[in-house]
Amino acid sequence: MVGRIIGILISLGLIIGGLSGEFVLRGTNSSKALVVAGVIFLIWDIYKIIKDRKNKNDDYTVENQ
């Protein structure tokens, strides 16, 4: 879970860095591409947190039956 939170913070850093124009995505020299990559990673991290929580809740209900 801590790894996922760190991933969210890094994704937010990519988005902020791209929006500020100070950072660019290597190979493209585009700050917009960095923002898009940050959003994709952010969505992925949020999806994985939700999936992990759902699996944890499913495991808990199976054990209590």
C-alpha positions as CSV (number, residue, x, y, z in Angstrom):
1,M,0.0,0.0,0.0
2,V,2.9,2.4,0.8
3,G,4.3,1.7,-2.7
4,R,1.0,2.8,-4.3
5,I,0.9,6.0,-2.3
6,I,4.5,6.8,-3.4
7,G,3.4,6.1,-6.9
8,I,0.6,8.6,-6.6
9,L,3.0,11.2,-5.3
10,I,5.4,10.6,-8.1
11,S,2.5,10.8,-10.6
12,L,1.4,14.1,-9.1
13,G,5.0,15.4,-9.3
14,L,5.1,14.5,-13.0
15,I,1.9,16.3,-13.7
16,I,2.9,19.4,-11.7
17,G,6.4,19.4,-13.4
18,G,4.8,19.2,-16.8
19,L,2.3,21.9,-16.2
20,S,4.9,24.2,-14.9
21,G,6.9,23.8,-18.1
22,E,10.1,23.1,-16.2
23,F,10.2,19.4,-17.0
24,V,9.7,17.5,-20.3
25,L,9.3,13.9,-21.2
26,R,12.7,12.6,-22.3
27,G,12.8,11.8,-26.0
28,T,9.8,14.0,-26.9
29,N,10.9,17.4,-25.3
30,S,7.2,17.9,-24.6
31,S,5.8,19.0,-21.3
32,K,2.3,18.0,-22.4
33,A,3.5,14.4,-23.0
34,L,4.8,14.4,-19.4
35,V,1.4,15.5,-18.1
36,V,-0.3,12.8,-20.1
37,A,2.1,10.2,-18.8
38,G,1.6,11.4,-15.2
39,V,-2.2,11.2,-15.6
40,I,-1.9,7.6,-17.0
41,F,0.3,6.5,-14.1
42,L,-2.1,8.3,-11.6
43,I,-5.1,6.5,-13.0
44,W,-3.2,3.2,-12.9
45,D,-2.2,3.7,-9.2
46,I,-5.7,4.6,-8.2
47,Y,-7.1,1.6,-10.0
48,K,-4.6,-0.8,-8.3
49,I,-5.5,0.7,-4.9
50,I,-9.2,0.1,-5.5
51,K,-8.5,-3.4,-6.8
52,D,-6.3,-4.3,-3.8
53,R,-8.9,-3.1,-1.3
54,K,-11.6,-5.0,-3.1
55,N,-9.5,-8.2,-3.0
56,K,-8.7,-7.6,0.6
57,N,-12.4,-7.2,1.5
58,D,-13.3,-10.3,-0.6
59,D,-10.7,-12.4,1.3
60,Y,-12.1,-11.1,4.6
61,T,-15.7,-12.1,3.8
62,V,-14.6,-15.6,2.6
63,E,-12.7,-16.3,5.9
64,N,-15.7,-15.3,8.0
65,Q,-18.1,-17.6,6.4
